Amino acid sequence: EVKFDGFRALALKDGRITSLISRNGKSLADRFPGLAEAVGELPARSLVLDGEVVVLDPEGRSSFQLLQSLPTAGRTAPPLFYYVFDLLHLDGRDLRARPLLERKELLASLMRSAPDQLRLSSSLESDPEPLLKEMKERGLEGLIAKRAHSVYEAGRRSGAWVKFKWSQEQEFVIGGFTEPRGSRDLFGAILVGYYQSGRRWFVAKVGTGFDQRLLLQLHAKFLPLVQP
């Protein structure tokens, strides 16, 4: 299956009550109310789904950066979706001990009449070599290989699911900012780095990708933290 770059989440429905729960047990329903409401429209009295909350870029690729900036996007917010890849419970039946292929068949049937914001993460059946080549050319992040007859192992990392990633990435922290120049106000660029072996290492200045709204929001967060 395609590896999505978003927030992993369980979706629950019990009668008229729906919720989205993050991997660490926090509610996401207030953050993504439209997705929680869409889960309520699925044709089941009760269910538990496993999936990923994602934002798609103009090329149809999931983007964690766009997802993180969603609260500041306003009217220009990109489309938000919940891609579902597993079905754990359905109308009182615990399906976790059923083979993956059987769970996916039940899920595909359930998702036929799903709202547009809910999408099925389909299985890709192909020879690995041309599939990997095609996905790299499309700029996708990676794949997840799953054993077809595996059970769902809750609360642990299962050896039945293996990630294949080819994108180069690194998480950085913001250590400071530069003075504005030219037409830019508030600040010029942020200074980013990373921690390694107990030390902080500077990486680069980042001065692009900020609209005026984001400049204002970041600057307001920076000011209380400024120190000599």
C-alpha positions in Angstrom: 0.0 0.0 0.0 1.0 3.6 -0.4 2.8 5.1 2.7 1.0 8.3 3.7 2.7 11.2 5.3 0.1 12.3 7.9 -1.4 11.6 11.3 -2.2 8.0 12.1 -5.6 7.8 13.7 -8.3 5.4 14.8 -11.9 6.4 13.8 -14.7 5.1 16.0 -18.5 5.1 15.6 -21.0 4.0 18.2 -24.5 4.9 17.2 -24.5 8.7 16.6 -21.2 9.2 18.5 -18.0 9.4 16.5 -14.5 10.2 17.4 -10.9 10.3 16.0 -8.1 9.1 18.3 -4.4 9.7 17.7 -1.7 7.0 18.3 -1.0 8.4 21.8 -4.7 8.4 22.7 -5.5 12.0 22.2 -8.8 13.1 20.6 -8.5 14.6 17.1 -12.2 15.2 16.6 -12.0 18.9 17.5 -9.1 19.4 15.2 -10.7 17.6 12.3 -14.5 17.8 12.9 -15.4 17.3 9.3 -13.7 13.9 9.3 -15.4 12.8 12.5 -18.7 13.8 11.0 -18.0 11.9 7.8 -17.3 8.7 9.8 -20.8 9.0 11.2 -22.2 8.7 7.7 -20.8 5.2 7.1 -23.5 2.4 6.9 -22.8 0.7 10.2 -24.1 1.0 13.7 -20.6 0.7 15.2 -17.1 0.3 13.9 -13.4 1.0 14.5 -11.2 1.9 11.6 -7.4 2.4 11.3 -6.2 5.0 8.9 -4.3 8.2 8.2 -5.4 11.8 8.3 -3.7 13.5 5.3 -3.6 16.7 3.3 -3.0 16.3 -0.5 -0.8 18.7 -2.5 -1.8 19.8 -6.0 -0.2 16.6 -7.4 -2.3 14.4 -5.2 0.5 13.4 -2.8 0.1 13.5 0.9 2.1 16.3 2.5 2.9 16.5 6.3 4.1 20.1 5.9 0.7 21.1 4.5 -1.1 19.2 7.2 0.9 21.0 9.9 0.2 24.4 8.4 -3.5 23.7 8.0 -4.6 25.8 11.1 -3.0 28.9 9.4 -4.3 28.2 5.9 -7.7 29.9 6.3 -9.8 30.0 3.1 -6.9 28.6 1.1 -6.7 25.4 3.1 -5.9 22.3 0.9 -8.2 19.3 0.8 -8.2 17.1 3.9 -8.9 13.3 3.8 -8.9 10.2 6.0 -7.4 7.3 4.2 -8.6 4.0 5.7 -6.5 0.9 5.5 -8.0 -1.5 8.1 -11.2 -2.5 9.8 -10.9 -3.7 13.4 -14.5 -3.9 14.6 -17.9 -3.8 12.7 -21.3 -3.9 14.3 -20.1 -5.7 17.5 -17.8 -8.1 15.7 -14.1 -8.1 16.6 -12.2 -8.6 13.3 -8.6 -8.3 14.5 -8.0 -12.1 14.4 -9.3 -12.3 10.8 -6.8 -12.4 7.9 -5.9 -9.0 6.5 -7.4 -9.8 3.0 -10.7 -10.6 4.7 -10.7 -7.4 6.7 -9.8 -5.4 3.5 -12.7 -7.0 1.6 -15.2 -6.0 4.3 -13.7 -2.6 4.4 -13.9 -2.1 0.6 -17.6 -3.0 0.8 -18.2 -0.6 3.7 -16.4 2.2 1.9 -18.4 2.0 -1.4 -20.9 4.6 -0.2 -18.4 6.6 2.0 -18.3 10.4 1.8 -15.6 11.9 -0.3 -13.4 12.8 2.7 -13.1 9.2 3.6 -11.0 7.1 1.1 -9.9 3.5 0.9 -6.2 2.8 0.9 -6.2 0.1 -1.8 -3.8 -2.7 -2.1 -1.3 -2.5 -4.9 -0.7 -5.8 -6.6 2.3 -5.6 -8.9 5.9 -6.7 -9.3 7.9 -4.7 -6.8 10.6 -3.4 -9.2 8.3 -1.5 -11.7 6.0 -0.4 -8.8 8.9 1.2 -6.9 10.2 2.9 -10.0 6.7 4.3 -10.8 6.2 5.6 -7.2 9.6 7.2 -7.0 8.9 9.0 -10.3 5.6 10.3 -8.9 7.4 11.7 -5.9 5.6 9.5 -3.3 7.3 8.9 0.0 7.2 5.1 0.2 5.3 1.9 0.5 4.1 -0.4 3.3 4.3 -4.1 2.6 1.8 -6.3 4.5 1.5 -10.0 4.9 -1.8 -10.9 3.2 -3.0 -13.3 5.9 -1.7 -11.5 9.0 -3.9 -10.6 12.0 -4.1 -7.1 13.5 -1.7 -6.9 16.4 -2.9 -4.0 18.6 -0.5 -2.0 20.7 2.7 -3.2 19.2 4.8 -2.8 16.0 4.1 -5.9 14.0 6.6 -7.7 11.9 3.8 -8.3 9.4 4.0 -4.7 8.3 7.2 -3.4 6.8 7.9 0.2 5.7 9.9 1.1 2.6 11.0 4.7 2.4 13.3 6.3 -0.1 12.8 10.0 0.7 15.6 11.9 2.5 14.3 13.8 5.5 15.4 15.3 8.8 13.6 17.0 11.7 15.0 20.3 12.7 14.5 22.7 15.7 14.3 26.5 15.4 17.2 28.1 17.3 16.8 31.7 16.3 16.0 34.2 13.6 17.7 37.0 11.6 16.7 40.7 11.3 14.4 41.6 8.4 15.8 43.1 5.2 14.4 44.8 2.2 10.6 44.6 2.0 10.4 41.8 4.6 9.3 42.8 8.1 9.3 41.1 11.5 12.1 38.7 10.7 14.3 37.7 7.8 15.0 33.9 8.1 14.7 31.2 10.8 17.9 29.5 11.9 17.4 25.7 12.1 19.5 22.9 13.5 19.4 19.5 15.2 20.6 17.8 18.4 23.3 15.1 18.3 25.4 13.7 21.1 24.1 16.3 23.5 25.1 19.2 21.3 23.1 21.6 19.1 24.3 21.7 15.4 23.4 24.6 13.1 22.2 23.5 9.6 20.9 26.4 7.6 18.8 29.6 7.3 15.3 29.2 5.9 13.8 32.4 4.5 11.2 31.2 2.1 7.7 29.8 2.3 6.3 32.5 4.8 3.3 34.5 3.9 2.4 37.6 6.0 0.0 35.6 8.2 2.6 33.0 9.0 5.2 35.7 9.7 3.0 37.4 12.2 2.1 34.1 14.0 5.7 32.9 14.2 7.0 36.3 15.3 4.5 36.4 18.1 5.7 33.0 19.3 9.4 34.0 19.0 9.3 37.2 20.9 8.7 35.7 24.4 11.5 33.3 23.9 14.2 35.8 22.9 17.2 35.9 25.2 20.8 37.4 25.0 
